[in-house]
């Protein structure tokens, strides 16, 4: 069956392998149509809010997706660890935002190597001891490392808890010739609303606190860079962050950087729900992101009426929530006329098996049937796969993408 | 500091990298002393019970460990999927037990390749449709595939539910010239005890049912092989299975095959508890298995009194239970005089961060401190790592082991 979308990689043969015949299952699948939609959607969103996009690469750790994100207009790629930065740089990403404090001599050595090789790499700081360690390490090597002060929230994860800590930390950074303070960072995912309250106002207030912190640092002469950064945003509250940054009356020289990661594939769970809330807040969006990541597996056994065991487990899919059966195909059958999975429900996930409760009357199911599952939380599904298949609407494999976990 | 154990791999320099100085953390660590103990323990256990050991390789998917298991006396390696079989064979494992039904043409093609290349590979069957599909596929290629009938339990996972199904399936196998019935397989981990009851008697009864099934097939002339197999056993009930197999008065020609996987590293959680029950059942064992797998990570931030954020998350460690802080080191400090972690407790695990509640008075902790964590359920920690460090008691890295997930 010819692909309806032309293959995007010239190196691929015109008719690639077919998911329902030629690929060992289970397999993780990225749907090109939804992927392209999401890449364009988030870039358009950031452009419209005057923000730069530095997608969190830890979600996929797939250099082929980093390239797509940069080609769509992203300013940088965000990463969570020094080895992740090394992997991204090795695949051509030259501007890196390491959204964590850089801890440990072996990890510092990785970042030093990247700087030496010409990377632009920002790291976070929230501790004076760490600032001194970084200053000594990078100073000894004659390198200069840009740092962002992390502002956290009480009861949250990393980051300074108040203005006094921020100003003391900025003073410590100013005392290290090897460090240059380049801005302020936060992660609104740690903001907690009072029980039963909508967290949205607290998220917006937190974005405001990031901006106010940046201003205080600037007023104190602590930002010796041409374009200071203020950055936040996961994939659940990006509208509130972008709006608050946009409406804060910030100086033109401040670069506002958004760091969503999961948007690239979106999901059928957690982020699907977050988006429903976003679309309710922002009725002007006709459409949001589309789920692009599925895991496809075969019925392994039909041992009892009403029960299918599918060859898909916690080694294939994140375990936050059970995967959601979406469609079914007969092996080798038509990719455009899937069979139903109405009422199918994953009741238990073992390492390599899913228990699927079938509704009464699900008699046409066969061992070997191919079931496509939606997932929740892309990060914890991506990291189960060294390779994913990017597919056309006809389930032709357009590209095999490697991950670097 | 010189290693107390000599490096086991001749290719390694005499003084390897040191975990507390040279390795980017987080890292997964295998302690050689405990690993060697466990390899010997389980082989001795199987030998003493007259059973062959086919360790479940899906636990680690580390060919270097497969080689250690085979060198210690294992008869075969068990795997969960066709690609896992391919990976093991590519690393020199020539006798493979695929402990699942072989489903899908792409997966059948992998096993056909292995057979053609000289592998001995057993697969499970529980479905007549699958038997026919396998018969056709392997018949067309002029190959002969040994199969084991899986006997399940009502409400359990895969496998025939009663004797009639078994005999009908055996008849179907006999009708396929490309298939040869080589024995009976089960997995006692699916046996359910009545609420509040000790599952041990039900596990032993299930082992008895496997033996009785094998006898019934033999009596019916359905086992046209020199040495039929009866096989079961994960890492929680192996004593009961081995005992039941040993005491069943089986013919000498029946090979009794044990398939534990997690024993190789054991753990500080689920399997630690299973072993406490085993040692209570079998007081003659002076000592059991020892936990050999740890994940080592650094304190990333100390944002509030009583809270440490450690750079260790669900991407580094299985999420069944929170990892258990065991020891702490100052970075670059002594590997033989660890600092305390009394009262440290992981309260939350995010993708790349652990929240650790510290007890009152834990004032000597520093950003960068290295914490060793015990884990629960080795399978779901191994699969987070492409490489693990095998270390001496002095935390010298003896070998970097690759995994094939």
Contacts between the chains, C-beta under 8 A, distances in Angstrom:
chain1	res1	chain2	res2	distance
A	21	B	105	6.7
A	21	B	106	7.4
A	22	B	106	6.0
A	23	B	106	5.7
A	24	B	82	6.3
A	24	B	83	5.6
A	24	B	104	6.9
A	24	B	106	4.3
A	24	B	107	5.4
A	24	B	110	6.3
A	25	B	104	5.5
A	25	B	106	6.9
A	25	B	107	7.3
A	58	B	351	7.1
A	58	B	352	6.8
A	80	B	351	7.6
A	80	B	352	4.7
A	81	B	311	7.3
A	81	B	352	6.9
A	82	B	24	6.3
A	83	B	24	5.6
A	100	B	300	6.5
A	100	B	311	7.0
A	100	B	352	7.3
A	101	B	300	5.6
A	101	B	301	5.8
A	101	B	367	7.2
A	103	B	298	5.0
A	103	B	299	7.3
A	103	B	300	5.5
A	103	B	311	6.5
A	103	B	367	6.1
A	103	B	368	5.2
A	104	B	24	7.0
A	104	B	25	5.5
A	104	B	298	5.1
A	104	B	331	6.4
A	104	B	368	6.2
A	105	B	21	6.7
A	105	B	331	6.8
A	105	B	332	7.2
A	106	B	21	7.4
A	106	B	22	6.0
A	106	B	23	5.7
A	106	B	24	4.3
A	106	B	25	6.9
A	107	B	24	5.4
A	107	B	25	7.3
A	110	B	24	6.3
A	126	B	301	5.5
A	126	B	303	6.4
A	127	B	301	6.5
A	127	B	302	6.7
A	127	B	367	4.9
A	129	B	366	6.5
A	129	B	367	5.4
A	129	B	368	7.8
A	130	B	367	5.2
A	130	B	368	7.5
A	133	B	367	8.0
A	133	B	368	7.0
A	152	B	303	5.6
A	154	B	304	7.2
A	155	B	304	7.7
A	156	B	303	7.5
A	157	B	301	7.4
A	157	B	303	7.3
A	157	B	309	5.7
A	157	B	350	7.4
A	157	B	353	6.0
A	157	B	355	7.4
A	158	B	300	6.4
A	158	B	301	3.8
A	158	B	303	5.7
A	158	B	309	5.2
A	158	B	353	7.6
A	159	B	301	7.4
A	159	B	303	6.1
A	160	B	303	7.6
A	161	B	303	6.3
A	161	B	304	6.5
A	298	B	103	5.0
A	298	B	104	5.1
A	299	B	103	7.3
A	300	B	100	6.5
A	300	B	101	5.6
A	300	B	103	5.5
A	300	B	158	6.4
A	301	B	101	5.8
A	301	B	126	5.5
A	301	B	127	6.5
A	301	B	157	7.5
A	301	B	158	3.8
A	301	B	159	7.4
A	302	B	127	6.7
A	303	B	126	6.5
A	303	B	152	5.6
A	303	B	156	7.5
A	303	B	157	7.3
A	303	B	158	5.7
A	303	B	159	6.1
A	303	B	160	7.6
A	303	B	161	6.3
A	304	B	154	7.2
A	304	B	155	7.7
A	304	B	161	6.5
A	309	B	157	5.7
A	309	B	158	5.3
A	311	B	81	7.3
A	311	B	100	7.0
A	311	B	103	6.5
A	314	B	380	6.2
A	315	B	379	7.5
A	315	B	380	7.4
A	315	B	383	5.4
A	315	B	405	7.2
A	319	B	319	6.4
A	331	B	104	6.4
A	331	B	105	6.8
A	332	B	105	7.3
A	350	B	157	7.4
A	351	B	58	7.1
A	351	B	80	7.6
A	351	B	379	5.2
A	351	B	380	6.8
A	352	B	58	6.7
A	352	B	80	4.6
A	352	B	81	6.9
A	352	B	100	7.3
A	353	B	157	6.0
A	353	B	158	7.6
A	355	B	157	7.3
A	366	B	129	6.5
A	367	B	101	7.2
A	367	B	103	6.1
A	367	B	127	4.9
A	367	B	129	5.4
A	367	B	130	5.2
A	367	B	133	8.0
A	368	B	103	5.3
A	368	B	104	6.2
A	368	B	129	7.8
A	368	B	130	7.5
A	368	B	133	7.0
A	379	B	315	7.5
A	379	B	351	5.3
A	380	B	314	6.2
A	380	B	315	7.5
A	380	B	351	6.9
A	383	B	315	5.4
A	383	B	384	7.3
A	384	B	383	7.2
A	384	B	405	7.9
A	386	B	386	7.9
A	386	B	405	7.0
A	405	B	315	7.1
A	405	B	384	7.9
A	405	B	386	7.1
